[in-house]
Amino acid sequence: MGVGIAHVFLAAGCRVKLIEADPDRVIAAQQRVVASMERSSAKGTLTEAVGEALRRLVVGTELSVLGDCQLVIEAVPEDIALKLAVIVDIEESVPETAVLATNTSSMSIAQLAQSLRHPNRFAGLHFFNPVPVSVLVEVIAGPESDAATIAACRSWVEVIAKTAVVVQDAPGFASSRLGVLLAIEAIRMLQDGVASAEDIDKAMTLGYRHPMGPLRLTDLVGLDVRLAIAEYLTSNLGPRFAPPALLRDMVAAGKLGRKSGEGFFMYQHSLKDGT
Ligand SMILES: NC(=O)c1ccc[n+]([C@@H]2O[C@H](COP(=O)([O-])OP(=O)(O)OC[C@H]3O[C@@H](n4cnc5c(N)ncnc54)[C@H](O)[C@@H]3O)[C@@H](O)[C@H]2O)c1
């Protein structure tokens, strides 16, 4: 998600700093931004040469380079302890005027803001995958997010030419709460032998006109990501979100969807390689 978010802000003419905690992943992150922008360029959706846009990109490991940023978006894995630690570190590294946002798919903005000195400037900016082609961004207002922060978030969404919906702070917001419920029921149906993965997806794409079936969408999002969201929603909203055994087993077996090459469907290339 970090790569896709970097892509859309670069494409909108912004300067972008992409931080990877692991030095061994910096080059791969940079290559994935380049590959993503080249794909857009080939489709004719960029207004400038890829090389020109990339001049505004810095990729590194140190949060200290964020000192002149006006907006910082956290996009580390869906793990509350990790997010809390990273968000606090970000606050230490940015000016007091910067807006801080999280790309969490489900977690409470109030909970994530609990250790911040200035929780009023923190909100959710929930992007959708693949970020360059998805038009929606959910803006999530925490109980302490102030009006200026929400207005700034809406403006940033306009900068990248996407559409914002503003949602109050409730687990799973408006999107994941519905989307994950559909996905886990589809996985449960596959587990119970109701139909094949392909036919379950076809029921939704052809019958209900969803652009993508819930199983293929889970492959795109990442089975590990959806498992983490389902676990969080189960503990906050109840057992209707309980992840099926099949989802747990597939994650344990490393079948994470497109990024690993196999999920409910097979993929020829791994997204981790930027292909
Ligand atoms: N995958 C989706 O479709 C999707 C959509 C919307 C929101 N999200 C949310 O975005 C966030 C990231 O999801 P993702 O799918 O991009 O995950 P991912 O696992 O693909 O990427 C996570 C990034 O965090 C980095 N990271 C891993 N461990 C870290 C650590 N200990 N410290 C700092 N950085 C670390 C990784 O190097 C990687 O760059 C999650 O909160 C997820 O719920 C995901």
The ligand as an SDF file (V2000), in Angstrom:
LIG
                    3D

 44 48  0  0  0  0  0  0  0  0999 V2000
   -3.4920   -4.7570    1.2740 N   0  0  0  0  0  0  0  0  0  0  0  0
   -4.5700   -3.9840    1.0910 C   0  0  0  0  0  0  0  0  0  0  0  0
   -5.3360   -4.1490    0.1280 O   0  0  0  0  0  0  0  0  0  0  0  0
   -4.8590   -2.8500    2.0460 C   0  0  0  0  0  0  0  0  0  0  0  0
   -5.8570   -1.9190    1.7000 C   0  0  0  0  0  0  0  0  0  0  0  0
   -6.1000   -0.8350    2.5580 C   0  0  0  0  0  0  0  0  0  0  0  0
   -5.3720   -0.7160    3.7250 C   0  0  0  0  0  0  0  0  0  0  0  0
   -4.4360   -1.6410    4.0490 N   0  0  0  0  0  0  0  0  0  0  0  0
   -3.6920   -1.4560    5.2930 C   0  0  0  0  0  0  0  0  0  0  0  0
   -2.4130   -0.9260    4.9710 O   0  0  0  0  0  0  0  0  0  0  0  0
   -1.4570   -1.3800    5.9410 C   0  0  0  0  0  0  0  0  0  0  0  0
   -0.3350   -2.0980    5.2300 C   0  0  0  0  0  0  0  0  0  0  0  0
   -0.8700   -3.1890    4.5030 O   0  0  0  0  0  0  0  0  0  0  0  0
   -0.0760   -3.8270    3.2530 P   0  0  0  0  0  0  0  0  0  0  0  0
   -1.0110   -4.7340    2.5620 O   0  0  0  0  0  0  0  0  0  0  0  0
    0.5970   -2.7420    2.4770 O   0  0  0  0  0  0  0  0  0  0  0  0
    1.0230   -4.6830    4.0360 O   0  0  0  0  0  0  0  0  0  0  0  0
    2.4340   -5.2250    3.5230 P   0  0  0  0  0  0  0  0  0  0  0  0
    2.8060   -6.3190    4.4620 O   0  0  0  0  0  0  0  0  0  0  0  0
    2.3980   -5.4720    2.0630 O   0  0  0  0  0  0  0  0  0  0  0  0
    3.4100   -3.9570    3.7230 O   0  0  0  0  0  0  0  0  0  0  0  0
    3.7340   -3.4910    4.9970 C   0  0  0  0  0  0  0  0  0  0  0  0
    4.9330   -2.5640    4.9620 C   0  0  0  0  0  0  0  0  0  0  0  0
    5.3620   -2.3390    6.3110 O   0  0  0  0  0  0  0  0  0  0  0  0
    6.7440   -2.6580    6.4230 C   0  0  0  0  0  0  0  0  0  0  0  0
    6.9750   -3.2640    7.7490 N   0  0  0  0  0  0  0  0  0  0  0  0
    6.8090   -4.5620    8.0940 C   0  0  0  0  0  0  0  0  0  0  0  0
    7.1440   -4.7440    9.3960 N   0  0  0  0  0  0  0  0  0  0  0  0
    7.5230   -3.5400    9.8590 C   0  0  0  0  0  0  0  0  0  0  0  0
    8.0020   -3.0980   11.1080 C   0  0  0  0  0  0  0  0  0  0  0  0
    8.1560   -3.9440   12.1330 N   0  0  0  0  0  0  0  0  0  0  0  0
    8.2990   -1.7850   11.2410 N   0  0  0  0  0  0  0  0  0  0  0  0
    8.1240   -0.9310   10.2160 C   0  0  0  0  0  0  0  0  0  0  0  0
    7.7120   -1.3150    8.9810 N   0  0  0  0  0  0  0  0  0  0  0  0
    7.4060   -2.5870    8.8290 C   0  0  0  0  0  0  0  0  0  0  0  0
    7.0360   -3.6500    5.3160 C   0  0  0  0  0  0  0  0  0  0  0  0
    8.4040   -3.6240    4.9700 O   0  0  0  0  0  0  0  0  0  0  0  0
    6.1390   -3.1320    4.2090 C   0  0  0  0  0  0  0  0  0  0  0  0
    6.7460   -2.0530    3.5310 O   0  0  0  0  0  0  0  0  0  0  0  0
   -2.2380   -2.2750    6.9160 C   0  0  0  0  0  0  0  0  0  0  0  0
   -2.6700   -1.4910    7.9900 O   0  0  0  0  0  0  0  0  0  0  0  0
   -3.4240   -2.7290    6.0780 C   0  0  0  0  0  0  0  0  0  0  0  0
   -4.5310   -3.1100    6.8730 O   0  0  0  0  0  0  0  0  0  0  0  0
   -4.1400   -2.7020    3.2260 C   0  0  0  0  0  0  0  0  0  0  0  0
  1  2  1  0
  2  3  2  0
  2  4  1  0
  4  5  1  0
  4 44  2  0
  5  6  2  0
  6  7  1  0
  7  8  2  0
  8  9  1  0
  8 44  1  0
  9 10  1  0
  9 42  1  0
 10 11  1  0
 11 12  1  0
 11 40  1  0
 12 13  1  0
 13 14  1  0
 14 15  2  0
 14 16  1  0
 14 17  1  0
 17 18  1  0
 18 19  2  0
 18 20  1  0
 18 21  1  0
 21 22  1  0
 22 23  1  0
 23 24  1  0
 23 38  1  0
 24 25  1  0
 25 26  1  0
 25 36  1  0
 26 27  1  0
 26 35  1  0
 27 28  2  0
 28 29  1  0
 29 30  1  0
 29 35  2  0
 30 31  1  0
 30 32  2  0
 32 33  1  0
 33 34  2  0
 34 35  1  0
 36 37  1  0
 36 38  1  0
 38 39  1  0
 40 41  1  0
 40 42  1  0
 42 43  1  0
M  CHG  2   8   1  16  -1
M  END
$$$$
